[in-house]
Amino acid sequence: MKKIVVLTGAGVSAESGIKTFRDAGGLWEGYDVMEVASPQGWQKNMELVLEFYNQRRRQLKEVKPNAAHYALVELEERFEVSIITQNIDDLHERAGSSSIIHLHGELLKARSTKDPSLIYDWTEDINPGDYCKLGGQLRPHIVWFGEAVPMIEPAAIETMTADAVIIIGTSMQVYPAAGLVSFAEQARHIYYVDPKPAINYELSRAASLTVIDEAATTGVPKVVKELLGK
């Protein structure tokens, strides 16, 4: 085995203190997700959307990677590791993982509303009047509901060449991310770490599946230990 692809969701960051994207009742930390995570919400109330993500950005500075993030870094001692994350934080990067695809964008980046290819590193608040070089208002570099997921194709290509897949902290119900497993035709084994695992259609067809119904900080180190033979 040479290559491991890791699919991570909100559960891996939750134990660092970052609240999950979806709350009960369709709320995200008290907000209707469509108000703060959709093109319609942006058009309706740009200031609210900017402040929502400004709060998330400030919170991100106060949290740290956890044992699950660091365990994944250990895998790079022996394997080629590619992390495909649904999370918008930078905890995988801060832990030391070297190859990360962000499916849903990155909180510490801003992009132009005039030209989506103009993307800037951005660690502070984004405010009304913060413009790109073309004079367009900057917005969070986040994939909102109803928008295309531009990194899904590179993620699928990565998954196609995996010898093993580790799924961590995701419900496996949100597409297109949940469908990536269907591309893992070469993977000899799939590990699924989640305290409330949900076996979707793609996982039900896996040739070899190990489910570890634990939180990421305890379950991921176990998987890594097994793969490294420690």
Phi, psi and omega in degrees: 000131183241322189237131177240128174254131183245124177255117182242146177234195188302331184299331181286332179268338183301324182285352172270353179107007177268123182291149185289155186298318183249126176256171178300141177078015178076018179258149176238101182051043176093352180253142168295128185301330181288341177283329187241357184219046177209153175302326180294319178296321178297316180293326183285317186207081181302319183299319179297316181296315180299316182293324178301311181285332173299319178296319179296320181294319178296319179297322182300327180291343185262354182248166183227158174301154180246187185300329179292316178301314183291327178297322179295328177296324180300327182300334182289352175296330187233335187237159164283123185238127176239121180260127175247113186242144172273353184277151181258002179276177181247026185291326176297317179297315183293332177287332177122003176295144190255345182228108186224130173251122178263106182293322188253019177096186185223129183295330183267029173224154176233152178223160184286142172276351176268322182220102184301343180281349178272102184238134185237141167295134188209107184258349182253188179296146167261127184240156171304132183098356171276112188246156171280178183293345178266000180088013178268143177301138175278146178230164175300142178275067185233141173277114181269165177303132181092353179262156177293155177253090189295336183269005183292326180291311175302325179293320179296319179298318177299315184294327181298334184257013182281138172273335176209154179232136173242125179251129187226124167063040178221145183287346184058032179242348184262115180262151014274353184303319183295338181277355182299329181302330181295342179272353185274054185289335180272347185294125179280339181207147175236131175251137181232111182251114179192137180293339177228070185295143177234114183275106179275182184300317182297317180292326181296341181264001182295139181294322181217117185229128173246122180255126177243103185274068179224165173294159185300321186293338176257322184286318183295314177303328178294316179296315181298317179300318179296314183293327179274353179069030181269000000 
